[in-house]
Amino acid sequence: MGNDQTKQYRPATQLVHGGTMRSQFGETSEAIFMTQGYVYDTAEAAEARFDGSDPGFVYSRYANPTVKMFEDRMMGLEGATGARGTASGMAAIYGAIVCDLKAGDHVVAAKALFGSCLYIVADILPRYGIETTLVDGTDLSAWQAAMRPNTKTLFLESPTNPRLEVLDIAAIADIAHAGGARLLVDNVFATPLWQKPLQLGADVVAYSATKHIDGQGRCLGGVVLSDEEWVEDKLAPFLKHTGPSLSPFNAWTLLKGLETLQLRVAEQTRSAATLADFLADHPAIKTLIYPGRTDHPQYDVATRQMEKGGTMIAFEVKGGKDAAFRFSNALNLIIMSNNLGDAKSLITHPATTTHQRLSDEDKAELGIAPGLLRFSVGLEDVEDLKEDLDQALSA
Ligand SMILES: *Cc1c(COP(=O)(O)O)cnc(C)c1O
């Protein structure tokens, strides 16, 4: 980073400079290396690249300079010693789960998972002989009871999608380690700024960089972070040979996103806290869930492991689906979209969109009520957002 490679800079500085590699042209902004391959001056040089004695680049499915800058910047932010960028968040999660598993292994995961993560655990893994158990993530005794001698991986997200349950990462990491398993955390909702799963005891953390890391609705991307040994021995070979590589152009977009991550997430969090208080007091609201409020069901865990409440709010309007639809359709500024972490405020109705696939029984079990809305708070003026919510709630 910068001129002093040994200094451990603070997060805001890391986000601007971390991982930067300058070419011979001395460019200010990171270069986009749109290249598939790399040339060797001699046959001996090619041999050295392939046997690893020269650490240079070989092929962009394996590694690429722009992608490496993104990985290195994320490692600095997360405090990890290994990382790999991927084409999407799901490629990151899938790679992180399956790269070190085989038939006969067992996975325990929280029930409240992002839809595609749940599909991997509940539908894909069992087809390949990997047994899975889903538990109520807030119940530590359920995690404990699910452990078996062949349990290799525990998997959770916190706060969860869409009800923002907060799971005790340190306690679940202890359960994993006591059973010789690893804990993988999907840290999208908390963001790398407000929650550091590796410091809490998790072994692997994964992101959809599509969300806050880009934060401006432009491209898909993902990243997996852990210790160097696991990344090089388990994850890297799996990704290298299966091919969900991050495009250098998207890696560059994500590098630019990281430069403003702290500013955006801090401001969006400030607005989310203000709007959560506003909504909690509103007569049209039945339940309000925000991890930064003392009335959150796991507030004590949230204060222990999250620095701030984050940019996401969940709330239930009185009057069920009809009221939720009337409210959504009446919004003028806040837009309907199932994305999150964007500069633009986005609202989604999980029961009929992201979680439509689930049975009514499963929805009820996960608390995905007909009146529930998930609100990703953006960068607009908080007063404009408040006015929009207020006029739509009275519709
Ligand atoms: C969006 C998201 C994913 C998937 O990421 P993609 O980039 O869309 O593939 C996984 N987990 C969580 C919590 C997400 O919000």
The ligand as a MOL file (V3000), in Angstrom:
LIG
                    3D

  0  0  0     0  0            999 V3000
M  V30 BEGIN CTAB
M  V30 COUNTS 15 15 0 0 0
M  V30 BEGIN ATOM
M  V30 1 C -27.2280 -10.8870 -2.4150 0
M  V30 2 C -26.8230 -11.8490 -1.3940 0
M  V30 3 C -26.1710 -13.0340 -1.7500 0
M  V30 4 C -25.9040 -13.4080 -3.1920 0
M  V30 5 O -25.0950 -12.4930 -3.8490 0
M  V30 6 P -25.0890 -12.2890 -5.4500 0
M  V30 7 O -24.0230 -11.2800 -5.6530 0
M  V30 8 O -26.4590 -11.8100 -5.8300 0
M  V30 9 O -24.7880 -13.6060 -6.0540 0
M  V30 10 C -25.8130 -13.8980 -0.7380 0
M  V30 11 N -26.0740 -13.6280 0.5540 0
M  V30 12 C -26.7130 -12.4980 0.9430 0
M  V30 13 C -26.9870 -12.2670 2.3760 0
M  V30 14 C -27.0990 -11.5670 -0.0190 0
M  V30 15 O -27.7360 -10.4530 0.3450 0
M  V30 END ATOM
M  V30 BEGIN BOND
M  V30 1 1 1 2
M  V30 2 1 2 3
M  V30 3 2 2 14
M  V30 4 1 3 4
M  V30 5 2 3 10
M  V30 6 1 4 5
M  V30 7 1 5 6
M  V30 8 2 6 7
M  V30 9 1 6 8
M  V30 10 1 6 9
M  V30 11 1 10 11
M  V30 12 2 11 12
M  V30 13 1 12 13
M  V30 14 1 12 14
M  V30 15 1 14 15
M  V30 END BOND
M  V30 END CTAB
M  END
